[in-house]
Amino acid sequence: MAVANLSTKPAQQARKEIYNTVFATLNRLEIEASPVNYELMYEVVSGNNPELREKFARLRKPITEQEIETLARTYLPHHFGKSVHDESASRLQNELTTLKESLQSGQSSLSTFTNMLGQATGKISSIDPRDTKTIQSHLGSIRQMGEIQQSKSVKLLESVATQISAVEAISSDVEEFERTKFTHPTTKLANRRGFHKKLAELYGAERYPDDISLLLCNLVVLAPFESTELLRLKEAVLERLGAIVSQTVQTTDFAAWLDRPQIGVIVRTSTEGEIQKIADQMRRGCHAAFDSRPGIMPKVIARFGCSTTYQASTASELVANAEKALHTATEEDNEKVVFFSVGARKDWMLYRS
């Protein structure tokens, strides 16, 4: 078993470097360092979104605020959530108003039909039973009223169905918008925002999280994929890789694309054998996704570091411990999962309630 107990924080240093690069790029291009522009430039610099990076590279200098906002609205829709929700609320209000009017119209039509039917019934009751001609005339009127009401009822049902479908579509749009806020656009895994949200939920629960592990994966030697000619290829590779990771993790687990390190998986176990099995499946998936045949693509190697909630009282401590273990795996060129440890590992199962 490989064990890490380091004080260095290479992952944090790498993120700090990219943060500095982002601010330097914004300053060089004379773009305001607003939260939206910062995140947009982060996606460009990090290479997380090859399509965005390519479109940004095509912009002529100087880059205008309108061009930046257009890209941001396309690739960072969560920053414009208020307008999205406002628009959805307005659409929903219009559909519900139309639905209410349709129902009121249907109620009025049914009430009129009921009154007319009552009057016709009263007239028939007062007719001489021997006057069949008059009775048939009244029955014909009742039948005609019934056909008219049936036609109105069919139209009402169609109108109500249309309004309900419209309301469901609006609800679906809002749900999709909320989902994309926490999803990496290429891999379809959770993004770093979604990862942090999951950690917050994990440590924000009333019950202390136990028997849960954070497995980090570093895909070594990804730099060649940042070249312009390989950006499109990288996007296709990441799509395949995201699908492979999604198939590898259990439905009770959670996977995210983090950029540096690239993959984070929260698994509901602290058993090293089970965690190693997940890592092995992910490693094979990475090889299949990147296709490391000589002369075709750069060779990409997967390294893994892991820590458990038993060793971390906070989410940040859990991440830091896993990053230390990952650093050891990367530095020592270790194919096995390196598990963070503060000393001799204990049988944590003894402490479970």
Protein Blocks (a to p, Z undefined) as FASTA:
>chain_A
ZZdddfbdfklmmmmmmmmmmmmmmmmnopafbfklmmmmmmmmnomammlmmmmmmpcc
dddfklmmmmmmmmmmmlmmmmmmmmmmmmmmmmmmmmmmmmmmmmmmmmmmmmmmmmmm
mmmmmpcfklmmlmmmmmmmmmmmmmmmmmmmmmmmmmmmmmmmmmmmmmmmmmmmmmmm
mccfklopacfklmmmmmmmmmmpmbdcehiacdddddehkllmmpmklmmmmmmmmmmm
mmmmmmmpcfkbccddehiafbdcdddbfbfklmmmmmmmmmmmmmmmnopaghkaccdd
dddddddfklpcbfklmmmmmmmmmmmmmmnopabdcdddfbjcddfklmpZZ
